[in-house]
Amino acid sequence: MKNIIQKSRRDLFSFALFNFLFKNKMFLFLLRLTISFLFFYAIFLGFLYPTKEQNLFTTALFWSLFWSFFMVLSLSTLGRVFCGICPHGFIGKFITKIGLKRKIPKALANPFIGLGVILIGYWMIVFLFPGTYSIPYNTALFFAVLTLLSFVIYYLYDEMAYCKYICPLGTVTKAFSKVSFTKLETYTDGCGTCKTFDCSKACSYNLKPFTFVKKNSMEDCTLCMDCALSCENVAFNLKKPSSTLFEKFKTQKVEVWTILILTSILSFAMTFKHSLNRTAIADEFIWNKISVYLKSFINSDFISIDGFSVLFFSIFFVLGLNIIGMFIGSKIMKVEYEKTFYTLGYALTPLFIIGGLSHILQFFFTNYASNIINGVNQAFFLGFETMKPLANRGESWLFIFKIFTHIAYIWAFVLMYYRLKLIETKRFLKIIAYPFVSIVIIFYMFLNFYTGYVFKTYGVNKNAHNHSSHQIKIKE
């Protein structure tokens, strides 16, 4: 270990406040302990008081505070700091130390498992069985099962295998954190003479922070800061937003598919479901026509046909649009399709994670803040008066947050430009291919303008509940 006396001005550790927040061992321990207590207390209350009338805290903590408010806000700014304070990872490190420390089998060492868990275990439930996770008992059961699974995986296998492969948020945070403006790196001058490798020895994930700069990748780093506590050469640097995506790095297929699938759900399906379905011409949209057609064959009170149609239409439409666009682009550029698909797919990252800030910040004022305060008030018997929402849905000033949807597609266009630079072909071919490989971004931009146009032209459907009888709220 070599001490760096003069830290870079872009190193957040050079500022007393950030040094305390991210490198004070006692503070980090107490923070993680507090979050773990709230986490398990919420699960406990979910089983003890299983209904919404009895218990506001369980759903407020998980769906209003952790996801999606803190998760989306932190990923788009500081990166995977949520993983660094996650109760699973915090406790998992202690379990791993006393566990069997086996190598995880290849069949399980697949991050697509984590993607499958969040797609099937969460999003399909939300759309097909609306309101499921608004019930405290169901939320508690969901996280109790994940917690038990994580502890078993931590005990059996080494290198925090659960975080890398099984965690439903692991791949999500890894993929979307690439738009943030921070990077964990090391001072190369100090590392050049290092013979102790304290940073890698301290890493429970068996990573080597001194290789992050060369690889232009933080790999599976969760920003737990164990390496930073062990060596002063570790830096937490401010970078240009999305700087990783401007340059070459080892692409991972699961990250691109995660970006595509969550973009199709959160950027498109949510807009179809919660915006366009509230307009006076909701009956004319294809997903509602599909729903009516399916209902003529399937009469079920068990699942939401409306939710099924909008979810699967959105996923297949966006995936199909992207695949066709990338295929045409690859042919124009005379580049292998797979290389085109996985190199350029990262450019779509801002559509959800930055565009999502529009919904998250609006919901903070209309739902999240009051949910959290009222939940804490009830759970800890504080006796305060019930807090009303800070704003009502539809208030004109809330539309200021719509700016993030425009920033999202503009930034995605910029990233596509830089990602195309990594493709080796003639420049004029890239120019011709650009609109085809950017087709999802173009449609996202069009969707935002079209939604505003429909509301302005046709207005809100007074009977909109007919199309949203199974309507979900983003907080669920």
C-alpha positions in Angstrom: 0.0 0.0 0.0 1.3 3.4 -0.9 -0.2 6.6 0.5 -1.1 9.3 -2.0 -0.5 12.7 -0.4 -1.9 14.9 -3.2 -5.2 13.5 -4.4 -6.8 14.6 -7.7 -9.5 17.3 -7.5 -11.8 15.0 -9.3 -11.4 12.4 -6.6 -14.5 12.5 -4.3 -12.3 11.1 -1.5 -10.4 14.4 -1.5 -13.5 16.1 -0.1 -14.1 15.7 3.6 -17.8 15.1 3.3 -17.5 12.4 0.6 -14.5 10.9 2.4 -16.7 10.5 5.5 -19.7 9.2 3.6 -17.8 6.6 1.6 -14.6 5.8 3.6 -15.5 6.1 7.3 -15.7 2.5 8.4 -17.9 3.1 11.4 -20.3 5.3 9.5 -20.6 2.7 6.7 -21.1 -0.1 9.2 -23.9 1.8 11.1 -25.5 2.9 7.8 -25.7 -0.7 6.6 -26.8 -1.9 10.0 -29.6 0.6 10.0 -30.7 -0.2 6.5 -30.6 -3.9 7.3 -32.8 -3.3 10.4 -35.3 -1.4 8.3 -35.2 -4.1 5.6 -35.9 -7.0 8.0 -38.4 -5.0 10.1 -40.4 -4.3 7.0 -40.5 -8.0 6.1 -41.5 -8.8 9.7 -44.3 -6.2 9.6 -45.5 -7.6 6.3 -46.1 -11.0 7.8 -47.5 -9.5 11.1 -49.7 -7.0 9.5 -50.5 -8.3 6.0 -53.0 -5.8 4.7 -52.6 -2.2 3.4 -54.9 -0.8 6.1 -52.7 -2.3 8.9 -49.3 -1.7 7.4 -48.1 1.2 5.1 -44.4 0.8 6.0 -43.5 -2.5 4.1 -44.6 -1.4 0.7 -43.5 2.2 1.2 -39.9 1.1 2.1 -39.5 -1.3 -0.8 -41.5 0.3 -3.6 -41.4 4.1 -2.7 -37.9 4.4 -1.1 -35.6 1.6 -2.3 -37.1 1.0 -5.7 -37.7 3.0 -7.6 -36.8 6.4 -6.0 -33.3 5.8 -4.5 -32.3 3.2 -7.1 -33.0 5.2 -10.2 -31.7 8.5 -8.7 -28.4 6.9 -7.5 -27.8 4.8 -10.6 -28.0 7.9 -12.9 -25.6 9.9 -10.7 -23.2 8.0 -8.4 -23.6 4.5 -9.9 -24.1 1.3 -7.9 -24.0 2.8 -4.4 -27.3 1.0 -3.7 -25.4 -2.3 -4.0 -22.8 -1.0 -1.6 -25.4 -0.6 1.2 -27.7 -3.6 0.3 -28.5 -5.8 3.3 -28.0 -8.9 1.2 -24.4 -8.0 0.4 -23.7 -6.6 3.8 -24.7 -9.8 5.6 -23.6 -12.0 2.7 -20.0 -11.1 3.3 -20.1 -12.5 6.9 -21.9 -15.6 5.7 -19.4 -16.2 2.9 -16.5 -16.1 5.4 -17.9 -19.0 7.4 -19.4 -20.8 4.3 -18.2 -23.7 2.2 -16.5 -21.3 -0.4 -17.2 -23.6 -3.3 -17.0 -22.4 -6.9 -20.4 -21.8 -8.3 -21.4 -24.4 -11.0 -21.3 -23.1 -14.6 -25.1 -23.7 -14.9 -25.7 -21.2 -12.1 -22.9 -18.8 -13.1 -25.2 -17.1 -15.5 -26.4 -13.5 -15.0 -29.4 -14.2 -17.2 -30.8 -15.9 -14.2 -31.0 -12.6 -12.3 -32.6 -11.0 -15.4 -35.1 -13.8 -15.5 -35.9 -13.4 -11.8 -36.8 -9.7 -12.1 -38.7 -10.2 -15.4 -40.8 -13.2 -14.2 -40.8 -12.7 -10.4 -41.5 -9.0 -10.5 -42.6 -7.4 -13.8 -44.8 -10.2 -15.1 -46.5 -10.3 -11.7 -47.0 -6.6 -11.7 -48.7 -6.5 -15.2 -50.5 -9.9 -15.1 -51.6 -9.7 -11.5 -52.0 -6.0 -10.8 -51.9 -4.9 -7.2 -50.1 -8.0 -6.0 -47.1 -6.1 -4.6 -49.2 -3.3 -3.1 -50.2 -5.9 -0.5 -47.6 -5.9 2.4 -47.8 -9.7 2.8 -46.9 -10.3 -0.8 -44.0 -7.8 -0.7 -42.7 -9.3 2.5 -42.9 -12.9 1.0 -41.1 -11.8 -2.2 -38.1 -10.3 -0.3 -38.1 -13.1 2.3 -37.7 -15.7 -0.4 -34.9 -13.6 -2.1 -33.2 -13.2 1.3 -33.3 -16.9 2.1 -32.0 -17.8 -1.4 -29.2 -15.2 -1.1 -28.1 -16.6 2.2 -28.0 -20.2 0.8 -25.9 -19.1 -2.2 -23.6 -17.0 0.0 -23.0 -20.0 2.3 -22.4 -22.5 -0.5 -20.3 -20.4 -3.0 -17.5 -17.9 -2.8 -16.8 -14.5 -4.5 -20.3 -13.2 -3.6 -21.9 -15.4 -6.3 -25.4 -14.3 -5.5 -24.6 -10.7 -6.3 -23.0 -11.6 -9.6 -25.5 -14.1 -11.0 -28.7 -14.5 -9.1 -29.6 -11.1 -7.6 -32.5 -9.7 -9.7 -31.0 -6.2 -9.4 -27.4 -7.2 -9.9 -27.3 -7.1 -13.7 -29.7 -4.1 -13.7 -27.5 -1.9 -11.6 -24.4 -3.0 -13.4 -25.8 -2.2 -16.9 -27.5 1.1 -16.0 -24.8 2.5 -13.8 -22.7 3.1 -16.9 -24.5 6.4 -17.4 -23.3 7.7 -14.1 -20.6 10.3 -13.7 -18.4 8.4 -11.2 -15.8 5.6 -11.5 -13.8 3.7 -8.9 -10.2 3.6 -10.1 -6.7 3.7 -8.6 -3.7 6.1 -8.9 -1.5 4.4 -11.4 1.7 6.0 -10.1 1.1 4.5 -6.7 0.1 1.1 -8.0 3.2 0.9 -10.2 5.3 0.2 -7.1 2.8 -1.8 -5.1 3.7 -5.3 -4.0 1.0 -6.0 -1.4 -2.2 -5.7 -3.6 -4.2 -4.7 -0.6 -7.1 -3.5 -2.7 -7.7 -6.9 -4.4 -7.1 -8.8 -1.2 -9.9 -6.7 0.5 -12.4 -7.4 -2.4 -14.9 -10.0 -1.6 -15.8 -10.2 -5.3 -12.2 -11.2 -6.2 -11.8 -8.1 -8.4 -8.6 -6.1 -9.0 -9.4 -2.4 -8.8 -5.9 -1.5 -10.3 -7.1 -3.0 -13.6 -10.3 -1.0 -13.9 -8.7 1.9 -15.8 -7.0 -0.3 -18.4 -10.2 -2.3 -18.9 -12.5 0.8 -18.9 -14.7 -1.3 -16.8 -15.5 -1.7 -13.1 -16.6 -5.3 -13.8 -18.8 -6.6 -10.9 -17.8 -3.8 -8.5 -20.7 -2.9 -6.1 -19.0 0.2 -4.6 -18.8 -1.4 -1.2 -15.6 0.6 -0.7 -13.7 -2.3 1.0 -10.8 -1.7 -1.3 -10.8 2.1 -0.6 -10.7 1.4 3.1 -7.6 -0.9 2.6 -5.5 1.4 0.4 -5.3 5.2 -0.2 -4.5 4.6 -3.9 -8.1 3.9 -4.6 -10.0 6.8 -6.0 -13.7 7.5 -6.5 -13.4 9.9 -9.5 -15.8 12.2 -11.1 -16.0 11.6 -14.8 -18.0 12.8 -17.8 -21.5 11.3 -17.7 -21.5 7.9 -19.5 -17.7 8.2 -20.1 -17.4 4.4 -20.1 -19.7 4.2 -23.0 -17.6 6.5 -25.2 -14.8 4.0 -25.3 -14.2 0.3 -25.9 -14.8 -2.2 -23.1 -15.8 -5.8 -23.0 -19.4 -6.0 -23.8 -21.7 -8.4 -22.1 -24.7 -9.8 -23.8 -26.8 -9.9 -20.6 -26.3 -6.2 -20.1 -27.6 -5.3 -23.5 -30.7 -7.6 -23.1 -31.3 -6.1 -19.7 -31.2 -2.6 -21.2 -33.6 -3.6 -24.0 -36.1 -5.4 -21.9 -36.3 -2.9 -19.1 -36.5 0.0 -21.6 -39.4 -1.8 -23.4 -41.2 -2.2 -20.0 -40.4 1.0 -18.2 -40.1 3.5 -21.1 -42.8 2.1 -23.4 -45.2 -0.2 -21.6 -45.6 2.2 -18.8 -46.3 5.0 -21.2 -48.9 2.9 -23.1 -50.5 1.8 -19.8 -50.5 4.9 -17.7 -50.5 7.7 -20.3 -52.1 6.8 -23.6 -54.6 4.5 -22.0 -56.0 7.5 -20.2 -56.8 9.4 -23.4 -60.1 9.6 -25.2 -58.9 7.4 -28.0 -57.5 4.6 -25.9 -59.7 2.1 -27.7 -57.9 2.7 -30.9 -54.4 1.6 -29.7 -53.2 -1.8 -30.9 -52.5 -3.2 -27.5 -56.1 -2.6 -26.4 -57.4 -4.1 -29.7 -55.3 -7.1 -28.9 -56.7 -7.2 -25.4 -60.3 -7.2 -26.7 -59.4 -9.9 -29.2 -57.9 -12.1 -26.5 -60.9 -11.6 -24.2 -63.1 -13.1 -26.8 -61.2 -16.4 -26.3 -60.1 -16.0 -22.7 -62.5 -15.1 -20.0 -60.3 -14.9 -16.9 -60.6 -13.1 -13.6 -57.3 -14.6 -12.6 -55.0 -12.6 -14.8 -55.2 -9.2 -16.3 -55.6 -9.6 -20.1 -55.1 -5.8 -20.4 -51.8 -6.1 -18.6 -50.7 -9.1 -20.6 -51.3 -7.5 -23.9 -49.5 -4.2 -23.1 -46.5 -6.0 -21.6 -45.9 -8.5 -24.3 -46.8 -6.0 -27.1 -44.2 -3.6 -25.7 -41.5 -6.2 -25.3 -41.9 -7.8 -28.7 -42.4 -4.5 -30.4 -39.3 -2.8 -29.0 -37.1 -6.0 -29.4 -38.4 -6.5 -32.9 -37.8 -2.9 -33.8 -34.3 -2.9 -32.5 -33.3 -6.3 -34.0 -34.6 -5.2 -37.5 -32.9 -1.8 -37.2 -29.6 -3.3 -36.1 -29.8 -5.9 -38.8 -30.3 -3.3 -41.6 -27.5 -1.2 -40.0 -25.1 -4.1 -40.0 -25.8 -4.8 -43.7 -25.3 -1.2 -44.6 -22.0 -1.0 -42.7 -21.0 -4.5 -43.8 -20.3 -5.4 -40.2 -21.2 -8.6 -38.4 -24.7 -8.3 -37.0 -23.8 -9.6 -33.5 -21.0 -7.0 -33.2 -23.4 -4.3 -34.3 -26.1 -5.4 -31.9 -24.0 -5.6 -28.8 -21.7 -2.7 -29.4 -24.5 -0.2 -30.2 -27.1 -1.6 -27.8 -25.5 0.2 -24.9 -26.5 3.5 -26.5 -30.1 2.9 -25.4 -29.2 3.0 -21.7 -30.4 6.6 -21.0 -33.9 5.9 -22.3 -35.0 4.3 -19.0 -32.5 5.4 -16.4 -32.5 9.1 -17.3 -36.0 9.2 -18.9 -37.2 7.5 -15.8 -36.2 10.4 -13.6 -39.3 12.3 -15.0 -41.7 9.7 -13.5 -39.6 9.2 -10.3 -39.5 12.9 -9.4 -43.1 13.4 -10.2 -44.1 10.4 -8.1 -41.9 11.6 -5.3 -44.2 14.6 -4.9 -47.5 12.9 -5.6 -46.9 9.6 -3.8 -43.5 8.6 -2.5 -42.8 11.3 0.1 -46.2 10.9 1.8 -46.0 7.1 1.5 -42.6 7.0 3.2 -43.4 9.5 6.0 -46.8 7.9 6.8 -45.3 4.4 6.7 -42.5 5.4 9.2 -45.1 7.2 11.3 -47.3 4.1 11.5 -44.4 1.5 11.9 -42.7 3.3 14.7 -45.9 4.6 16.5 -44.8 8.3 16.2 -48.3 9.6 16.4 -47.9 12.4 13.8 -50.8 13.6 11.7 -51.1 11.8 8.3 -49.1 13.6 5.7 -50.8 14.5 2.5 -49.0 14.3 -0.9 -46.8 17.2 -1.7 -48.6 17.6 -5.0 -51.6 16.3 -6.9 -51.2 14.4 -10.1 -51.6 16.7 -13.1 -50.4 19.9 -11.4 -48.8 22.0 -14.1 -45.5 22.6 -12.3 -44.8 18.9 -12.2 -44.3 18.9 -16.0 -41.0 20.6 -15.5 -39.6 17.1 -14.8 -40.6 16.1 -18.4 -37.3 17.6 -19.4 -35.6 14.4 -18.4 -37.4 12.5 -21.1 -36.0 14.9 -23.7 -32.5 14.7 -22.1 -32.8 10.9 -22.3 -33.2 10.6 -26.1 -30.8 13.4 -26.8 -28.2 11.7 -24.7 -29.0 8.4 -26.4 -28.4 9.9 -29.8 -25.1 11.3 -28.6 -24.1 7.9 -27.2 -25.1 6.2 -30.5 -22.7 8.5 -32.3 -19.8 7.6 -30.1 -20.6 3.9 -30.1 -20.7 4.0 -33.9 -17.1 5.3 -33.8 -16.1 1.9 -32.3 -17.4 0.1 -35.4 -14.6 -0.2 -38.1 -16.2 0.7 -41.4 -16.4 3.7 -43.7 -17.7 6.9 -42.3 -20.4 7.5 -44.9 -21.8 4.0 -44.3 -22.1 4.8 -40.6 -24.0 8.0 -41.5 -26.5 6.0 -43.6 -26.8 3.3 -40.9 -27.3 5.8 -38.1 -31.1 6.2 -38.3 -31.7 2.5 -38.6 -29.6 1.5 -35.6 -31.2 4.4 -33.7 -34.8 3.4 -34.5 -35.7 2.7 -30.9 -34.4 6.1 -29.8 -36.3 7.7 -32.6 -39.5 5.9 -31.6 -39.0 6.9 -27.9 -38.7 10.5 -29.0 -41.8 10.2 -31.2 -43.7 8.6 -28.4 -43.1 11.5 -26.0 -44.2 14.1 -28.5 -47.2 11.9 -29.6 -48.4 11.4 -26.0 -48.5 15.2 -25.5 -50.3 15.6 -28.8 -53.0 13.0 -28.0 -53.7 14.5 -24.6 -53.9 18.0 -26.1 -56.0 17.0 -29.1 -58.4 14.4 -27.7 -58.2 15.0 -23.9 -58.6 12.6 -21.1 -61.1 9.8 -21.2 -63.6 10.3 -18.4 -64.1 6.5 -18.4 -60.4 5.8 -18.5 -60.9 3.4 -15.6 -62.4 1.0 -18.1 -59.0 0.6 -19.6 -57.2 0.7 -16.3 -59.3 -1.5 -14.1 -56.1 -3.5 -13.6 -53.9 -0.4 -13.6 -50.7 -0.7 -11.8 -48.8 2.2 -10.1 -45.1 2.5 -10.6 -44.6 2.4 -6.9 -45.7 -1.2 -6.8 
